[in-house]
Each structure stands twice: as C-alpha cells, then as structure tokens.
Amino acid sequence: MNRALSARRTRAFQLTDALPEHHEAPGDSPLTLTLRGEVMERFRASLADLPERQRLVIELHDVDGFSAEEIGDQLGIAAGTVRWYIHQARRVLREALAPFRGTMENSDDDD
C-alpha cells in the first residue's frame, strides 16, 4: 500500500510542468500603467499652459493632421509662423515631459 501511494505521488510530481523562472502576466504592469497616467496628466497640464495660439496650432497639426499651410489659411497667418508655433509648443512640451524620458521604456524592461 505504501509503495503504491509513493509511486502515485512520484508520478504526479513528475507529470507537473516546471514553472519558468520569469513568467510575465498578460497586459501592462501596474508600474507601466501608473507612469503612463502620470505622463498623460503632465502632458495635458502642459498643453493647457501653452499660449492659446500655440495650443490651437499644435492640436490642429499633431492631433487633427492639418498641414502648416492649411492651418495658416484657416487662421490667416503665414505657414512659416505656424511652423514656428509648432516648434515652440513642442519645445515646451518636451521640457515638461523630460523627467519621464526613458522611464516608460525602462518600466517595460522591468516587467
């Protein structure tokens, strides 16, 4: 009886697959989700802090996909001025998000 029980336990143990050392759960990690939320919050606040003309131009160009010429025609300003507003707005946004640079990529590696 003992021999049969031992054989049964041994067989059950041998049939069990070993777990991999590093198993990733499906989806994003809590760290990645938190960082993404913080980045979006900072981005929205920085976008809201832009001067109205810069904010409008960056939204029309980067969100809605209008060209500098199309935006210039709509707002009655030169395309070069539109490009300057885009440049200035992106610089401000880049500076605001600088603390997060590389953080999102590194958080994906830590999972």
C-alpha positions as semicolon CSV with decimal commas, in nm:
position;residue;x (nm);y (nm);z (nm)
1;M;0,000;0,000;0,000
2;N;0,277;0,242;0,094
3;R;0,467;0,156;-0,223
4;A;0,158;0,230;-0,436
5;L;0,099;0,564;-0,263
6;S;0,466;0,658;-0,309
7;A;0,453;0,566;-0,677
8;R;0,138;0,773;-0,721
9;R;0,297;1,079;-0,556
10;T;0,612;1,040;-0,763
11;R;0,416;1,014;-1,087
12;A;0,205;1,321;-1,002
13;F;0,520;1,516;-0,926
14;Q;0,690;1,409;-1,250
15;L;0,388;1,499;-1,464
16;T;0,380;1,855;-1,335
17;D;0,548;2,108;-1,564
18;A;0,806;2,329;-1,405
19;L;0,723;2,698;-1,391
20;P;0,953;2,923;-1,589
21;E;1,184;3,142;-1,382
22;H;1,040;3,461;-1,527
23;H;0,672;3,449;-1,612
24;E;0,504;3,765;-1,740
25;A;0,141;3,832;-1,674
26;P;-0,064;3,942;-1,973
27;G;-0,111;4,316;-2,016
28;D;0,083;4,611;-1,882
29;S;0,235;4,610;-1,537
30;P;0,096;4,838;-1,265
31;L;0,417;5,044;-1,287
32;T;0,372;5,099;-1,661
33;L;0,006;5,196;-1,616
34;T;0,093;5,440;-1,339
35;L;0,373;5,601;-1,539
36;R;0,154;5,629;-1,846
37;G;-0,113;5,804;-1,639
38;E;0,141;6,047;-1,493
39;V;0,282;6,126;-1,837
40;M;-0,066;6,193;-1,977
41;E;-0,154;6,411;-1,679
42;R;0,164;6,616;-1,720
43;F;0,111;6,639;-2,098
44;R;-0,247;6,767;-2,061
45;A;-0,143;7,023;-1,798
46;S;0,147;7,143;-2,013
47;L;-0,075;7,165;-2,319
48;A;-0,328;7,371;-2,124
49;D;-0,048;7,605;-2,009
50;L;0,056;7,688;-2,366
51;P;-0,049;8,022;-2,510
52;E;-0,382;7,986;-2,688
53;R;-0,239;8,025;-3,040
54;Q;0,035;7,763;-2,981
55;R;-0,211;7,519;-2,826
56;L;-0,453;7,559;-3,116
57;V;-0,179;7,516;-3,378
58;I;-0,027;7,208;-3,211
59;E;-0,370;7,046;-3,177
60;L;-0,461;7,118;-3,540
61;H;-0,126;6,989;-3,664
62;D;-0,040;6,693;-3,437
63;V;-0,389;6,576;-3,340
64;D;-0,604;6,664;-3,640
65;G;-0,331;6,620;-3,902
66;F;-0,358;6,954;-4,083
67;S;-0,052;7,084;-4,266
68;A;0,114;7,413;-4,174
69;E;-0,026;7,567;-4,492
70;E;-0,381;7,454;-4,414
71;I;-0,357;7,586;-4,059
72;G;-0,216;7,915;-4,185
73;D;-0,506;7,951;-4,428
74;Q;-0,759;7,879;-4,152
75;L;-0,604;8,121;-3,904
76;G;-0,495;8,387;-4,154
77;I;-0,124;8,361;-4,071
78;A;0,181;8,256;-4,271
79;A;0,277;7,887;-4,285
80;G;0,623;7,979;-4,151
81;T;0,460;8,132;-3,844
82;V;0,257;7,815;-3,797
83;R;0,576;7,609;-3,812
84;W;0,734;7,841;-3,553
85;Y;0,436;7,797;-3,319
86;I;0,463;7,419;-3,362
87;H;0,836;7,433;-3,286
88;Q;0,784;7,645;-2,974
89;A;0,495;7,432;-2,845
90;R;0,687;7,108;-2,893
91;R;0,989;7,253;-2,713
92;V;0,775;7,345;-2,411
93;L;0,604;7,004;-2,409
94;R;0,937;6,823;-2,446
95;E;1,080;7,013;-2,148
96;A;0,771;6,939;-1,939
97;L;0,796;6,567;-2,015
98;A;1,177;6,547;-1,979
99;P;1,160;6,386;-1,632
100;F;0,977;6,092;-1,791
101;R;1,222;6,045;-2,079
102;G;1,340;5,684;-2,081
103;T;1,119;5,593;-1,785
104;M;0,848;5,428;-1,992
105;E;1,094;5,216;-2,190
106;N;1,273;5,111;-1,870
107;S;0,948;5,018;-1,697
108;D;0,868;4,776;-1,979
109;D;1,206;4,608;-1,929
110;D;1,148;4,563;-1,555
111;D;0,828;4,359;-1,600
